[in-house]
Amino acid sequence: MKRYALALDLQDDKRLIAEYEQLHQAVAPEIQQSIKDSGITRMDIYRFGNRMFMIIDANDDFSFDEKATADAENPLVQEWEQLTWKYQKAIPGSKPGEKWVIMNKIFELSGTERNDG
Protein backbone atom coordinates (compact mmCIF):
# COMPACT_ATOMS: atom_id res chain seq x y z
CA MET A 1 0.00 0.00 0.00
CA LYS A 2 1.24 3.48 -0.90
CA ARG A 3 0.17 6.77 0.67
CA TYR A 4 0.46 10.19 -0.94
CA ALA A 5 -0.26 13.68 0.36
CA LEU A 6 -1.06 16.40 -2.15
CA ALA A 7 -1.85 20.11 -1.95
CA LEU A 8 -3.80 22.55 -4.10
CA ASP A 9 -5.17 26.05 -3.68
CA LEU A 10 -8.65 27.28 -4.48
CA GLN A 11 -9.58 30.70 -5.74
CA ASP A 12 -9.77 32.94 -2.68
CA ASP A 13 -13.50 33.59 -3.05
CA LYS A 14 -15.97 32.34 -0.42
CA ARG A 15 -18.76 31.87 -2.97
CA LEU A 16 -16.56 29.79 -5.29
CA ILE A 17 -15.22 27.74 -2.36
CA ALA A 18 -18.79 26.98 -1.25
CA GLU A 19 -19.69 25.91 -4.82
CA TYR A 20 -16.57 23.72 -4.98
CA GLU A 21 -17.47 21.98 -1.73
CA GLN A 22 -21.02 21.48 -3.00
CA LEU A 23 -19.68 19.80 -6.15
CA HIS A 24 -17.90 17.27 -3.97
CA GLN A 25 -21.15 16.29 -2.22
CA ALA A 26 -22.32 14.60 -5.42
CA VAL A 27 -19.30 13.40 -7.39
CA ALA A 28 -20.56 11.33 -10.32
CA PRO A 29 -20.24 7.56 -9.84
CA GLU A 30 -18.24 7.38 -13.10
CA ILE A 31 -15.65 9.81 -11.71
CA GLN A 32 -15.44 7.85 -8.47
CA GLN A 33 -15.05 4.61 -10.45
CA SER A 34 -12.22 6.07 -12.54
CA ILE A 35 -10.40 6.90 -9.30
CA LYS A 36 -10.88 3.36 -7.99
CA ASP A 37 -9.89 1.82 -11.34
CA SER A 38 -6.53 3.61 -11.14
CA GLY A 39 -5.67 1.71 -7.97
CA ILE A 40 -6.66 4.34 -5.42
CA THR A 41 -8.35 2.63 -2.50
CA ARG A 42 -9.06 5.70 -0.38
CA MET A 43 -9.06 9.44 -0.97
CA ASP A 44 -9.71 12.12 1.64
CA ILE A 45 -9.74 15.85 0.89
CA TYR A 46 -9.47 18.53 3.56
CA ARG A 47 -9.69 22.31 3.31
CA PHE A 48 -8.44 25.22 5.39
CA GLY A 49 -9.26 28.61 3.91
CA ASN A 50 -8.43 28.24 0.24
CA ARG A 51 -5.73 25.55 0.80
CA MET A 52 -6.67 21.97 -0.05
CA PHE A 53 -4.95 18.84 1.26
CA MET A 54 -5.58 15.36 -0.16
CA ILE A 55 -4.50 12.01 1.23
CA ILE A 56 -4.48 9.08 -1.19
CA ASP A 57 -4.03 5.43 -0.28
CA ALA A 58 -3.30 3.32 -3.35
CA ASN A 59 -2.28 -0.21 -4.18
CA ASP A 60 1.36 -0.96 -4.95
CA ASP A 61 0.71 -0.90 -8.72
CA PHE A 62 -0.66 2.65 -8.69
CA SER A 63 1.05 5.16 -10.99
CA PHE A 64 0.28 8.87 -11.38
CA ASP A 65 1.45 8.64 -15.01
CA GLU A 66 -0.91 5.75 -15.79
CA LYS A 67 -3.77 7.56 -14.05
CA ALA A 68 -3.05 10.72 -16.10
CA THR A 69 -3.10 8.67 -19.32
CA ALA A 70 -6.41 7.01 -18.40
CA ASP A 71 -7.89 10.36 -17.34
CA ALA A 72 -6.87 11.96 -20.65
CA GLU A 73 -8.81 9.24 -22.49
CA ASN A 74 -11.93 9.58 -20.33
CA PRO A 75 -14.30 12.36 -21.53
CA LEU A 76 -16.18 12.45 -18.21
CA VAL A 77 -12.96 12.92 -16.24
CA GLN A 78 -11.87 15.66 -18.66
CA GLU A 79 -15.23 17.38 -18.20
CA TRP A 80 -14.82 17.17 -14.39
CA GLU A 81 -11.27 18.56 -14.61
CA GLN A 82 -12.42 21.50 -16.72
CA LEU A 83 -15.31 22.19 -14.33
CA THR A 84 -13.16 22.09 -11.19
CA TRP A 85 -10.34 24.20 -12.66
CA LYS A 86 -12.72 27.18 -12.44
CA TYR A 87 -12.38 26.93 -8.65
CA GLN A 88 -8.74 25.89 -8.41
CA LYS A 89 -5.47 27.71 -8.87
CA ALA A 90 -1.90 26.56 -9.02
CA ILE A 91 -0.18 26.38 -5.66
CA PRO A 92 2.99 28.51 -5.33
CA GLY A 93 5.97 26.52 -6.54
CA SER A 94 3.98 24.25 -8.86
CA LYS A 95 4.91 23.67 -12.50
CA PRO A 96 2.89 25.34 -15.28
CA GLY A 97 -0.44 23.55 -15.72
CA GLU A 98 0.09 21.45 -12.59
CA LYS A 99 -2.89 21.16 -10.24
CA TRP A 100 -2.42 18.93 -7.23
CA VAL A 101 1.24 18.74 -6.16
CA ILE A 102 2.73 15.85 -4.24
CA MET A 103 3.99 16.85 -0.82
CA ASN A 104 7.17 15.44 0.71
CA LYS A 105 6.77 13.53 3.96
CA ILE A 106 9.00 15.02 6.64
CA PHE A 107 7.81 13.21 9.79
CA GLU A 108 5.99 10.08 10.84
CA LEU A 109 4.86 8.92 14.28
CA SER A 110 3.72 5.33 14.35
CA GLY A 111 3.08 2.60 16.85
CA THR A 112 1.53 2.66 20.27
CA GLU A 113 4.46 1.39 22.30
CA ARG A 114 5.21 3.19 25.54
CA ASN A 115 8.50 3.37 27.26
CA ASP A 116 7.88 3.75 30.98
CA GLY A 117 11.56 3.96 31.83
N, C-alpha and C positions, 0 to 999 in steps of 0.2 A: 504494500500500500504506500502511495506517495501522498504528501500533503504540500499544498502550495498556498501562499498568501499573496494577494494582489491588491493594488490600490488604483483608484480612479477618482477624479474630481467631477462634480456636477456643476452646472452653471449656478452661480451664486444668486439665485432667484427663488424665493420661497414658493411662489406659485408653480414654477417648473419642477421644483423638488417634490412638491406634493403630487403633481401629475405623474412624475417618475415613480414614486412609491406606489401610487394607485395602479400603474401599469403592471407592477410586480405582484399585485394581488390576484391577477388573472393571466398568468403566463400561459400561452397556448400549449396544449398537450404535445403538439408536434415539436415545439421549441424545447420543452422539457425532455422529450424523447431523444432529440438530437444530442443533448448534453449527456444523457445516460449512454447513448450509443458510442460516444467518444471514449468511454471508460471512466467517466466521472461518476462516483458513487454517492457523493454528498457535496452540496454547495450551499454555503451560508453567506449572506451579504449583510453587512452592517453599515450604518451611516452615522457620522457626526458632522453637523453643519453641512457643508457641501463635499466633504471627503468620504469616499466609499472604501470599504475594506471587504475583501472576499476571501473566504477560506474554501479550498477545494480539496477533497479527498478523492483520489483516483487509483485505479488498479495499476499494477506495475507496467502494463503495456501502453499506458496513456502517453500521448505525445501532443504537445501544443501545435506542432507543424501539421500532423495528421488531422487534428481537429480543425485547423484553419482551412485545410484543403477541402474537407467535407463540408464545412460551413460555406465556403465559396461556391460549392455546387448545389447548395440547398436554397431555393428561392425564398422559402419562408424565413429561414435564418437571416438571409440578406435583407429582407423586409424589416425584420425585428431590429437588426443592426442599424439600418437607416433611421428607423423610428427613434431608437434610444439615443442616437448620436445628437439629436436635437437638445437633449438634456445634459449630455456629457461634455467634458472638455479635457484636453490632454493635461495630465499631471506634470508639474514642473520637473524637468529632467528626462521626460519621455522622448522617444524618437518621433519624427514626423509621421503622422497617421496612426500612431500607437495609442490604443485605448488603455485597457487594463495593463498595468506593469507588474511584473513579478518582484516581490519584495525579498530581500535577503534575510534569512533567519540569523539573529545575533545572540539568542539566548533560549534555553529550554530548561524547564524544571519538570522532572518526571519522577515517578515512584512515590510511595507513601511511607517509606522506611523512616524511622526515627532513631536518632542516636541520643540516648539518654545519658551518655557519659560513661 
